[in-house]
Amino acid sequence: MTSIADFTSQYGLVQKIDAFGYLDYLKANPDAPRKHGKIVLVTADTPLKASRGEGKTTTTIALIDALNQRGIDAAAVLRQPSMGITAAGSKGGASGGGKASLTHPELIDWGLCGEMAAIEAAQNLLVSFAEKAVDEGRLDTVLVPRVSEVPSRSLRSITVDAGKNDVAERVVLTPTCELMQIVVLSRSMDEIGRRVANMIAGTKDGKAVTFGEFVDLWRITGILTDAVKPAKTETMNGSPVYVHGGPFANVSIGIPTLVSVEMACALHDVVIVEAGYGADAGAQKWLDIACREYGAQWPSAAVVVTRASTWRDDPELAWRYPFHVDRLEKLDIPTFPLINLWEGEDDQIPALKDTAAQLGFREPIVGNLFRDGGEALSPQLDAFADVLARGSMPAQPHSHKGMSVIENVKWVAEHAYGVPADRVKLKDGFVASRDAAVQLCESAGISLADLALVAVKSPATMTDDDRAPEDERTVTLKKVEVHAGAGLVHVNLTTSLTTPMPKIV
């Protein structure tokens, strides 16, 4: 009998799974053994500093260990971290820590599953083709940026000296690029090919020119043969973990690949999906991009992670954590606050629980997960396990396709950041940027309103000034950028670099 083993191969110390092939097999064989796992979204408080994580990965690993200890078949789906920023040590890698760790963290943290390098090579090859197209008179401008896994301030804005055809270039980090988004959102290699073909390479006489007009796409899809396969590893306690995709949540979509999650749901009863940064970033994008626009499963429950210091030590920002929990509850997603303690904070537990009760939270889950791992969580999961056992599969939310980009941003600002539509501002130049994006899309035969919205913003803020009084908080729209192949439109809301420099540690 065919099983997942028939789609699995060894890749160094981890395994790679042909998720495309496995999911196609299940579609062609509806009676084949499979599960229909429920998704739990792990998100977090908005961090006080962008370089400081709240502990989502550590929580995710401890959570699946705890659930498996209780006899619940649980797995996790994580993103591949960026070597240049995350794994350099500035925010702890992306493989957990202490007793809540993966068996081979060095493979995950340093990109040795291969997908980052392959996506980087493929996008840079596309840029090279675009530059050659300038030489051949097919393009006047190149709109797709080069990418690098190692950030460089000098590469943020450069010009290639090509005589009369000088070409301005940008270089962004690999996780932020359009090809990464395409891999994350596609459900087949054919779909990847179609989306790469729809990527706008540049313009000729002011009109969009796509890569499909002058590039043999097998040259690109061939590079991605292994990169499109999720890597399978496990926690130190043997719980299964799938790692695939790695877009940043502040300047991209911040979620693992849709196929890795769908594959995990076919293999396990509970699938923990970790979304990048806070609930205003990765969780917002799982709900409003993956679920609303790309058919991903709506979560059956959510866990919002915070550190005690983030939640309580800065009174002007203390509103953000309750806002996140309340927002998810209002979406009918049972939401469990989890407080990730650090050493020396055990004595704060009674006060933290009292504050949570005053705010009307569900019973908070509290523990030092680095020190104690899943053992800290297992005794506290009765209510969580009950929700998963009783809850039905959520319905599919409505799409926002057809909504104007400004109205779409206003909707997100109100629901995800707590800023009403009348306090969404347009910076000088935004309308011109929007109009240029409309014209670019029209010349490519698409509508800007049919692209899913990606809010590009600082990961450490929800508004222009989170310290302002509630009735004075605003969100300013700054510029628009089209990722037609991925089916996305980026709108810059607050300052956020696509090639940030790592902290020296």
C-alpha positions as CSV (number, residue, x, y, z in Angstrom):
1,M,0.0,0.0,0.0
2,T,1.3,3.5,-0.9
3,S,2.2,5.6,2.1
4,I,4.1,8.8,3.0
5,A,7.3,6.7,3.0
6,D,7.0,6.3,-0.7
7,F,7.3,10.1,-1.1
8,T,10.2,10.5,1.5
9,S,13.9,10.5,0.8
10,Q,17.0,11.1,3.0
11,Y,18.6,14.6,2.7
12,G,21.7,14.6,4.9
13,L,20.5,14.2,8.5
14,V,16.9,15.2,7.8
15,Q,14.3,13.8,5.4
16,K,12.7,15.6,2.4
17,I,9.1,14.8,1.5
18,D,7.6,15.3,-1.9
19,A,4.5,17.1,-0.6
20,F,3.2,17.9,-4.1
21,G,3.3,14.2,-5.0
22,Y,1.8,13.0,-1.7
23,L,-1.1,15.5,-1.9
24,D,-1.8,14.6,-5.5
25,Y,-1.9,11.0,-4.5
26,L,-4.5,11.7,-1.8
27,K,-6.6,13.6,-4.3
28,A,-6.5,10.8,-6.8
29,N,-7.2,8.2,-4.1
30,P,-9.9,9.6,-1.8
31,D,-10.2,6.3,0.1
32,A,-6.5,6.2,0.9
33,P,-5.7,6.4,4.7
34,R,-5.3,10.0,5.8
35,K,-6.1,12.2,8.8
36,H,-7.8,15.6,8.8
37,G,-5.7,17.4,11.4
38,K,-6.9,20.6,13.1
39,I,-4.6,23.7,13.0
40,V,-3.5,25.6,16.0
41,L,-1.8,28.9,15.3
42,V,1.0,29.9,17.5
43,T,1.6,33.7,17.5
44,A,2.9,36.2,19.9
45,D,2.8,39.6,21.5
46,T,4.3,42.5,19.5
47,P,7.9,42.4,20.8
48,L,9.4,45.5,22.5
49,K,12.3,45.2,20.1
50,A,12.3,43.7,16.6
51,S,15.5,41.7,17.5
52,R,14.0,40.1,20.6
53,G,11.8,37.0,20.1
54,E,9.0,36.1,22.6
55,G,9.6,32.4,22.3
56,K,7.1,31.1,19.7
57,T,9.4,28.3,18.4
58,T,10.3,27.2,21.9
59,T,6.6,27.2,22.8
60,T,5.7,25.3,19.6
61,I,8.2,22.6,20.3
62,A,7.2,22.3,23.9
63,L,3.6,22.2,23.0
64,I,3.8,19.3,20.6
65,D,6.0,17.4,23.1
66,A,3.3,18.0,25.7
67,L,0.4,17.0,23.5
68,N,2.2,13.8,22.4
69,Q,2.9,13.0,26.1
70,R,-0.9,13.2,26.6
71,G,-1.5,10.8,23.7
72,I,-2.5,13.4,21.2
73,D,-0.9,12.9,17.7
74,A,0.6,16.4,17.2
75,A,3.2,17.8,14.8
76,A,4.6,21.3,14.2
77,V,5.3,23.2,11.0
78,L,8.1,25.8,11.2
79,R,9.7,28.2,8.8
80,Q,13.3,28.0,7.7
81,P,15.1,30.9,9.4
82,S,17.2,33.5,7.7
83,M,20.9,32.7,8.2
84,G,21.9,36.4,7.9
85,I,19.7,37.7,10.6
86,T,18.1,35.1,12.8
87,A,20.7,32.3,12.9
88,A,23.5,34.8,13.3
89,G,22.3,34.9,16.9
90,S,20.5,38.3,17.0
91,K,17.2,36.6,18.0
92,G,18.0,33.1,18.9
93,G,17.7,31.1,15.8
94,A,14.5,29.2,14.9
95,S,14.9,25.8,16.4
96,G,13.8,26.4,20.0
97,G,16.1,26.1,23.0
98,G,17.0,24.2,26.1
99,K,14.6,21.2,26.6
100,A,12.4,22.5,23.8
101,S,14.8,22.0,20.9
102,L,15.1,20.2,17.7
103,T,17.5,17.3,17.3
104,H,19.6,19.1,14.6
105,P,19.2,22.8,15.2
106,E,22.4,23.6,13.3
107,L,20.8,22.3,10.1
108,I,17.7,24.4,10.5
109,D,19.4,27.6,11.8
110,W,22.1,27.6,9.1
111,G,19.9,26.9,6.1
112,L,21.4,23.5,5.3
113,C,18.1,22.0,4.2
114,G,18.9,23.9,1.0
115,E,15.8,25.8,0.1
116,M,17.1,29.3,0.9
117,A,20.1,28.8,-1.3
118,A,18.0,27.4,-4.2
119,I,15.5,30.2,-4.0
120,E,18.3,32.8,-3.8
121,A,20.0,31.3,-6.9
122,A,16.7,31.1,-8.9
123,Q,15.6,34.7,-8.2
124,N,19.1,36.0,-8.9
125,L,19.1,34.1,-12.2
126,L,15.8,35.7,-13.1
127,V,17.4,39.1,-12.4
128,S,20.3,38.2,-14.7
129,F,17.8,37.3,-17.4
130,A,16.1,40.6,-16.9
131,E,19.4,42.5,-17.2
132,K,20.2,40.6,-20.4
133,A,16.7,41.6,-21.7
134,V,17.7,45.2,-21.2
135,D,20.8,44.7,-23.4
136,E,18.5,43.1,-26.0
137,G,16.0,45.9,-26.0
138,R,13.2,43.9,-24.4
139,L,13.2,45.9,-21.2
140,D,13.9,49.5,-20.2
141,T,13.8,48.9,-16.5
142,V,14.3,45.9,-14.1
143,L,11.8,45.7,-11.3
144,V,12.7,42.5,-9.6
145,P,15.4,42.7,-6.9
146,R,18.5,40.6,-6.4
147,V,18.6,38.7,-3.1
148,S,21.2,37.6,-0.6
149,E,21.1,35.6,2.6
150,V,23.8,37.9,4.1
151,P,22.6,41.6,4.5
152,S,24.8,44.4,3.3
153,R,24.1,48.1,3.7
154,S,26.1,48.9,0.6
155,L,23.8,46.7,-1.6
156,R,20.5,48.3,-0.6
157,S,20.6,50.6,-3.7
158,I,23.2,50.2,-6.4
159,T,23.5,50.8,-10.2
160,V,25.0,48.4,-12.6
161,D,27.4,50.2,-15.0
162,A,26.4,48.9,-18.4
163,G,27.3,51.9,-20.6
164,K,24.2,53.5,-22.1
165,N,22.0,50.9,-20.4
166,D,22.8,51.6,-16.7
167,V,20.3,49.6,-14.6
168,A,19.3,50.5,-11.1
169,E,19.3,47.5,-8.8
170,R,18.0,46.6,-5.3
171,V,19.2,43.7,-3.1
172,V,16.9,42.3,-0.5
173,L,17.1,39.4,1.9
174,T,16.1,36.0,0.4
175,P,13.1,35.5,2.8
176,T,11.5,38.8,1.6
177,C,11.6,38.0,-2.1
178,E,8.7,37.2,-4.5
179,L,10.0,33.8,-5.4
180,M,10.0,32.8,-1.7
181,Q,6.3,33.9,-1.6
182,I,5.6,31.9,-4.7
183,V,7.1,28.7,-3.2
184,V,5.1,29.3,0.0
185,L,1.8,29.8,-1.7
186,S,1.9,27.3,-4.6
187,R,0.5,23.8,-4.5
188,S,2.3,22.3,-7.5
189,M,5.3,22.7,-9.6
190,D,3.0,23.7,-12.5
191,E,1.6,26.5,-10.3
192,I,5.1,27.7,-9.4
193,G,5.9,27.8,-13.2
194,R,2.7,29.8,-13.9
195,R,3.4,32.3,-11.1
196,V,7.1,32.8,-12.1
197,A,5.8,33.4,-15.6
198,N,3.5,36.1,-14.2
199,M,6.3,37.9,-12.3
200,I,6.9,41.3,-13.7
201,A,10.5,41.5,-14.8
202,G,10.4,45.2,-15.7
203,T,8.9,47.6,-18.1
204,K,9.2,48.5,-21.8
205,D,7.9,51.8,-22.9
206,G,6.1,52.1,-19.6
207,K,4.3,48.7,-19.9
208,A,4.8,45.6,-17.8
209,V,6.9,42.8,-19.2
210,T,6.6,39.4,-17.5
211,F,9.3,36.7,-17.3
212,G,7.0,34.3,-19.2
213,E,7.4,36.5,-22.3
214,F,11.1,35.8,-22.6
215,V,12.4,33.1,-20.2
216,D,12.2,29.3,-20.5
217,L,10.7,28.6,-17.1
218,W,12.2,25.1,-16.8
219,R,15.5,26.8,-16.1
220,I,14.0,28.2,-12.9
221,T,11.8,25.4,-11.7
222,G,14.6,22.9,-12.2
223,I,16.7,24.8,-9.6
224,L,13.8,24.4,-7.1
225,T,13.4,20.6,-7.4
226,D,14.5,19.9,-3.8
227,A,13.6,23.3,-2.4
228,V,9.9,22.6,-2.9
229,K,10.1,19.6,-0.6
230,P,9.5,20.2,3.1
231,A,12.2,18.9,5.5
232,K,11.2,16.6,8.3
233,T,13.1,16.6,11.5
234,E,12.0,16.1,15.2
235,T,12.3,17.4,18.7
236,M,14.7,16.0,21.2
237,N,11.7,14.0,22.5
238,G,10.8,12.6,19.1
239,S,7.9,14.7,18.1
240,P,7.7,15.3,14.3
241,V,8.5,18.8,12.9
242,Y,8.3,19.9,9.3
243,V,10.3,22.9,8.2
244,H,9.6,24.7,4.9
245,G,9.6,28.2,3.6
246,G,10.9,31.2,5.4
247,P,9.3,34.6,4.5
248,F,9.6,37.4,7.1
249,A,6.3,38.5,8.7
250,N,7.1,42.2,8.8
251,V,8.0,42.7,5.1
252,S,6.4,39.5,3.6
253,I,3.8,36.9,4.5
254,G,5.5,35.3,7.5
255,I,4.1,31.8,7.2
256,P,5.4,28.3,6.3
257,T,4.4,26.8,2.9
258,L,0.8,25.9,2.5
259,V,1.7,22.4,1.2
260,S,3.8,21.6,4.3
261,V,0.8,22.4,6.5
262,E,-1.7,20.5,4.3
263,M,0.6,17.5,4.3
264,A,1.0,17.6,8.0
265,C,-2.8,17.8,8.5
266,A,-3.1,14.6,6.4
267,L,-0.6,12.8,8.7
268,H,-1.5,14.1,12.2
269,D,-4.5,15.0,14.4
270,V,-3.2,18.4,15.5
271,V,-0.8,20.6,13.6
272,I,0.8,23.6,15.3
273,V,1.6,26.3,12.7
274,E,4.0,29.1,13.8
275,A,3.5,32.5,12.3
276,G,6.2,35.1,12.3
277,Y,6.6,38.0,14.8
278,G,3.4,39.1,16.6
279,A,-0.3,38.6,16.1
280,D,-0.3,41.9,14.1
281,A,2.1,40.4,11.6
282,G,2.3,36.6,10.9
283,A,-1.0,35.7,12.5
284,Q,-2.8,38.5,10.6
285,K,-1.2,37.2,7.4
286,W,-2.1,33.6,8.0
287,L,-5.7,34.6,8.6
288,D,-6.1,37.3,5.9
289,I,-3.8,36.0,3.2
290,A,-3.4,32.2,3.6
291,C,-6.9,31.5,4.8
292,R,-9.0,34.3,3.1
293,E,-7.3,34.3,-0.3
294,Y,-5.4,30.9,-0.6
295,G,-7.7,28.4,1.0
296,A,-5.7,27.5,4.0
297,Q,-7.5,26.1,7.0
298,W,-8.8,28.5,9.6
299,P,-7.3,27.7,13.0
300,S,-9.3,25.7,15.5
301,A,-7.4,27.4,18.4
302,A,-4.6,29.9,18.9
303,V,-1.8,30.4,21.4
304,V,-0.5,33.9,21.9
305,V,3.0,33.9,23.5
306,T,4.5,36.7,25.5
307,R,7.3,37.3,27.9
308,A,6.4,38.6,31.3
309,S,8.6,41.6,30.7
310,T,7.0,42.5,27.3
311,W,3.5,42.3,28.7
312,R,4.0,44.2,32.0
313,D,7.2,46.2,32.1
314,D,6.2,49.0,29.8
315,P,2.8,50.4,30.8
316,E,2.4,52.5,27.6
317,L,2.6,49.3,25.5
318,A,0.8,46.9,27.9
319,W,-2.4,47.3,25.8
320,R,-1.0,45.3,22.9
321,Y,-1.1,41.8,24.4
322,P,-4.8,41.9,25.6
323,F,-5.7,43.4,22.2
324,H,-4.2,40.4,20.4
325,V,-5.9,37.9,22.6
326,D,-9.3,39.7,22.4
327,R,-9.0,40.1,18.6
328,L,-8.5,36.4,18.0
329,E,-11.3,35.5,20.4
330,K,-13.7,37.8,18.6
331,L,-12.9,35.8,15.4
332,D,-14.3,32.7,17.3
333,I,-10.8,31.3,17.6
334,P,-10.4,29.9,21.2
335,T,-7.2,31.7,22.3
336,F,-4.9,30.7,25.1
337,P,-2.4,33.2,26.6
338,L,1.0,31.7,27.2
339,I,3.6,33.4,29.3
340,N,7.1,32.2,28.5
341,L,9.1,32.8,31.7
342,W,12.8,33.4,31.9
343,E,15.1,32.5,34.7
344,G,14.3,34.3,38.0
345,E,10.6,35.0,37.0
346,D,8.9,32.0,38.7
347,D,7.8,34.2,41.6
348,Q,5.8,36.3,39.3
349,I,3.3,33.5,38.4
350,P,0.6,34.4,40.9
351,A,0.6,38.1,39.9
352,L,0.6,37.2,36.2
353,K,-2.4,34.9,36.7
354,D,-4.3,37.5,38.7
355,T,-3.8,40.1,36.0
356,A,-4.9,37.6,33.3
357,A,-8.1,36.9,35.3
358,Q,-8.8,40.7,35.6
359,L,-8.5,41.0,31.8
360,G,-10.9,38.1,31.3
361,F,-8.4,35.8,29.6
362,R,-8.8,32.0,29.5
363,E,-6.7,30.4,32.2
364,P,-3.1,31.4,31.2
365,I,-0.5,28.8,30.5
366,V,2.7,29.8,32.3
367,G,6.2,28.2,32.4
368,N,9.9,28.3,31.8
369,L,9.9,26.3,28.6
370,F,13.6,26.6,27.9
371,R,14.3,25.0,31.3
372,D,11.4,22.6,31.5
373,G,10.2,21.9,28.0
374,G,6.9,20.1,27.4
375,E,6.8,18.9,31.0
376,A,5.9,22.4,32.0
377,L,2.9,22.5,29.7
378,S,1.4,19.0,29.9
379,P,-0.4,19.5,33.3
380,Q,-1.8,22.8,32.1
381,L,-3.4,21.7,28.8
382,D,-6.8,20.2,29.9
383,A,-8.8,23.2,28.6
384,F,-6.7,23.4,25.5
385,A,-7.1,19.6,24.7
386,D,-10.9,19.9,25.4
387,V,-11.2,22.7,22.8
388,L,-9.4,20.6,20.2
389,A,-11.5,17.5,21.0
390,R,-14.8,19.3,20.9
391,G,-14.3,21.9,18.2
392,S,-15.5,21.4,14.6
393,M,-13.6,22.2,11.5
394,P,-14.0,26.0,11.0
395,A,-15.6,27.5,7.9
396,Q,-13.7,29.2,5.1
397,P,-13.7,33.0,5.6
398,H,-14.7,35.4,2.8
399,S,-12.2,36.8,0.4
400,H,-11.2,40.5,0.1
401,K,-10.7,40.3,-3.6
402,G,-12.1,43.3,-5.4
403,M,-11.6,45.6,-2.4
404,S,-9.6,48.6,-3.2
405,V,-6.1,48.6,-1.8
406,I,-6.8,51.6,0.5
407,E,-10.1,50.1,1.8
408,N,-8.3,46.8,2.4
409,V,-5.6,48.5,4.4
410,K,-8.2,50.4,6.4
411,W,-9.9,47.1,7.2
412,V,-6.6,45.5,8.4
413,A,-5.7,48.7,10.4
414,E,-9.0,48.6,12.3
415,H,-9.1,44.8,12.9
416,A,-5.5,44.0,13.4
417,Y,-4.1,47.2,14.8
418,G,-7.1,48.9,16.5
419,V,-6.9,52.0,14.4
420,P,-10.3,53.1,12.8
421,A,-10.5,53.9,9.1
422,D,-10.7,57.7,9.6
423,R,-7.2,57.7,11.3
424,V,-5.5,55.9,8.4
425,K,-3.4,58.6,6.7
426,L,-1.9,58.8,3.2
427,K,1.7,60.1,3.1
428,D,2.7,62.5,0.3
429,G,3.5,60.4,-2.7
430,F,1.3,57.4,-1.7
431,V,-1.5,58.1,-4.2
432,A,1.1,58.5,-7.0
433,S,2.6,55.2,-6.0
434,R,-0.8,53.5,-5.9
435,D,-1.7,54.9,-9.3
436,A,1.6,53.7,-10.8
437,A,0.8,50.2,-9.4
438,V,-2.7,50.3,-10.9
439,Q,-1.2,51.2,-14.3
440,L,1.5,48.5,-14.0
441,C,-1.1,45.9,-13.2
442,E,-3.4,47.0,-16.0
443,S,-0.6,46.8,-18.5
444,A,0.0,43.2,-17.3
445,G,-3.7,42.3,-17.6
446,I,-4.5,42.1,-13.9
447,S,-6.3,44.2,-11.4
448,L,-4.6,45.6,-8.3
449,A,-7.7,45.0,-6.3
450,D,-7.5,41.2,-7.0
451,L,-4.1,41.0,-5.3
452,A,-3.9,39.9,-1.6
453,L,-2.6,42.7,0.7
454,V,0.7,42.4,2.5
455,A,1.2,45.0,5.1
456,V,4.9,46.0,5.3
457,K,5.6,47.5,8.7
458,S,8.0,47.5,11.6
459,P,7.7,44.2,13.6
460,A,7.9,46.2,16.9
461,T,5.0,48.5,16.3
462,M,1.4,48.2,15.3
463,T,0.7,51.9,14.6
464,D,2.7,55.0,13.8
465,D,3.2,55.5,17.6
466,D,2.1,52.7,19.9
467,R,2.8,54.9,22.9
468,A,0.1,57.5,21.8
469,P,-3.2,57.5,23.6
470,E,-5.7,55.1,22.0
471,D,-7.8,57.8,20.4
472,E,-4.7,59.4,18.8
473,R,-3.1,56.3,17.2
474,T,-2.7,56.5,13.4
475,V,-1.5,54.3,10.6
476,T,0.2,56.1,7.6
477,L,0.3,54.5,4.2
478,K,3.6,55.2,2.4
479,K,4.0,53.3,-0.9
480,V,2.8,50.4,-3.0
481,E,4.8,47.6,-4.6
482,V,3.3,44.8,-6.9
483,H,4.3,41.1,-6.7
484,A,2.1,39.9,-9.5
485,G,3.5,36.4,-9.7
486,A,2.8,35.7,-6.0
487,G,-0.6,37.5,-6.3
488,L,0.3,40.0,-3.7
489,V,0.4,43.8,-3.3
490,H,2.8,45.3,-0.7
491,V,1.8,48.4,1.1
492,N,4.4,50.1,3.3
493,L,2.8,51.3,6.6
494,T,5.8,52.0,8.9
495,T,9.6,52.0,8.4
496,S,10.8,48.5,7.9
497,L,14.0,47.5,6.0
498,T,14.1,44.5,3.7
499,T,17.9,44.2,4.3
500,P,18.3,44.9,8.0
501,M,21.7,44.6,9.6
502,P,22.2,41.9,12.2
503,K,23.0,42.6,15.8
504,I,26.6,41.8,16.8
505,V,26.5,39.1,19.5
